Amino acid sequence: MKGHDEGIKYLVNLDKNIQVYTKSGSGPSKNVGTGECVIGIGFLHDGITQIVDNGYDNIQLIIPEDGTSCEIGPVAIFKGAKHPNAAKLFVEYALSPECVQLAATHGSYQFLVIDNAEQPKEAAQFGLDPSLVWDKYDFADAAANTATYVQEVMEALGSAADDRFKTE
């Protein structure tokens, strides 16, 4: 979003304000909900879960005006699957409005990428606009270069990259 060099510079400056890096995607919203942190950078759906399902009323959800990245929950058929026809039926079901709309009934409030599915009402209730989720993410570049980018950021952080960054 900011380009390579500016992106690393941004992350180095942001790191000066980070108390803890969580291993869990829901960790930031949990930490805000329990009062351990004032701000958490995490997934919107995890924040909604903390508010709706866990009763944390001290969490406010914000999508930056200039956009943000996203995660995509994938489904795939592995090459050489023993039961390809059953796998195809499962994928058809997994990508149906009936299936993806079940997520919200089980505490999963992600924005849906299927046009004919109804977005979770919980997202609308918080005034969240899915169009602000950044759509210019280069997935191919990320897949090819993630290890290099992580190494470059760690090198830029220098001694600041202490044991807060455990990815095991």
N, C-alpha and C positions, 0 to 999 in steps of 0.2 A: 504494500500500500504506500509506503514511504520511499521505496527503493532500497537497494542493498545497504549502502553506506549510511544513509539517513536512518534506516530501520535499525541497524546495529547501534547507532548513536542514541536513538530513542530508547532502546531496551536498556542500555547502560545507564542512562539518566533515570529511567523508570525504576531500575533496580535499587537506587538510593532510597526509594520510598517503600520498598517491599520488606515486610517483617519475616514472612515465611512463604515458601513455595510448597504447595500441597501436592501429594501424590494422587489425591482423589479430585475429580472434577467438581464434586459437590462440596469439597472442603471450604472454598472461599465463602460461599453463602452460609454454610454452617457456622463458620468462624464469626461472621457478622451477626448472625442470629443469636449466638450465645454471648455476644459482646466482646469477643476476643480481639476483633478487628473492627475498624470503622468503615473500611472500604474493602471489598473483595472483587477481584476480576475473575469471572467464571462464566459458566453457561447460564443463559436466561432460564432455561427449563429447570435447572437445579434451584435457582432462586425462587421460582414459582412454587416448587415443591416445598421449600422451607416455609414459605408463607401459608400456602393452602393446606398442606398436610401436617406440618409440624407447628403451626401457630405462631411463627416468629413475625410479629407485627412491626418490627423495627427495620425491616429490609425494604429498600426502595430499588426498583429495577430501572436501569437506564441503558438505552442503546445510543452510543455516540452518534452525533449528527453526521460525522463524516464516514460512518459505517463501521462495521466490525466483521471479523471473520466468522466462520461457522464450522460446525462438524456435521458430517453426514453419516447416518447409520445405514450401512450398506447391507445388501443381500446379494448372494452370488451362488452360482452353481460351479462346483469344482470340476475341472477337467478330469474325466475318468470316473465320475460319480457312479456308484454301483446301481443306482436307481434314477437315471436321468429324467424319466417321465414323471416320477413322484416329485423330484426336485423342481421341475418346471411348474407343476401344479402348486407347490409350496410358494414359489416365487410369485406366481400369479396372485395367489391369496395375499402374500405379504405386501404386495403393491396395490392392493385394492383399498378403496375408501373404507369398507367395512372393517378391515384389519387395522389400518393405521389409526382410525378413529377410536379403536379400543384402548390405545395407549393412555389417553387421558383418564379413562375409567380405572386405570391402575397406577395413577400418580406419575405419569410421564407426559410432560406438557411441551414437547418440542414443536417448533413450527413445522408444518407438513409441506412437503415439496410436490405432492400430488394435487394437481389442479382441481380435481372433482371431489376432494376430501374437505371436510369442514375443519377449519383451524380450531384448536382448543379454545373454548370460551374464556379460560383462565388467562390466556395471553391477551385477548381483547380487553378483559377486565382491567388489566394494568396499563392499557394504552400503548401496548407494544406494537410497533409497525414492522412486520417482517420484511418490508421493502428496504429497510435500513441495514439489513444484514448484507454485508459486502459481497457482491457477486463477481468480483474481478480476481478472485483467488486462482492462482495458477497451480492446479493440483499436480500436473506433470512435473513442473519445476520443483515443487515441494517433495514429491516422491523421489526425484533424482538427487536432490541436494540437501535434504534435511540434516544428515550427519555433518556435512561441511558447514552449514549455517549454524548449527548448535556449537560446533567447535570454534567457529569464528566469534560467536557471542561470548563464549567462555573465555577465550583469549582476550577479548576486549575488556571483559570484567576484571581480569587479572585476579588479584588476591580476594576480590569481592566474591568470586565464585568459590565459596567455601562449601561446607557440607550441607548447605541448604538445598543443593541441587542433586538429590538422589533420585535416579530414575529406575533403579532395580525394582 
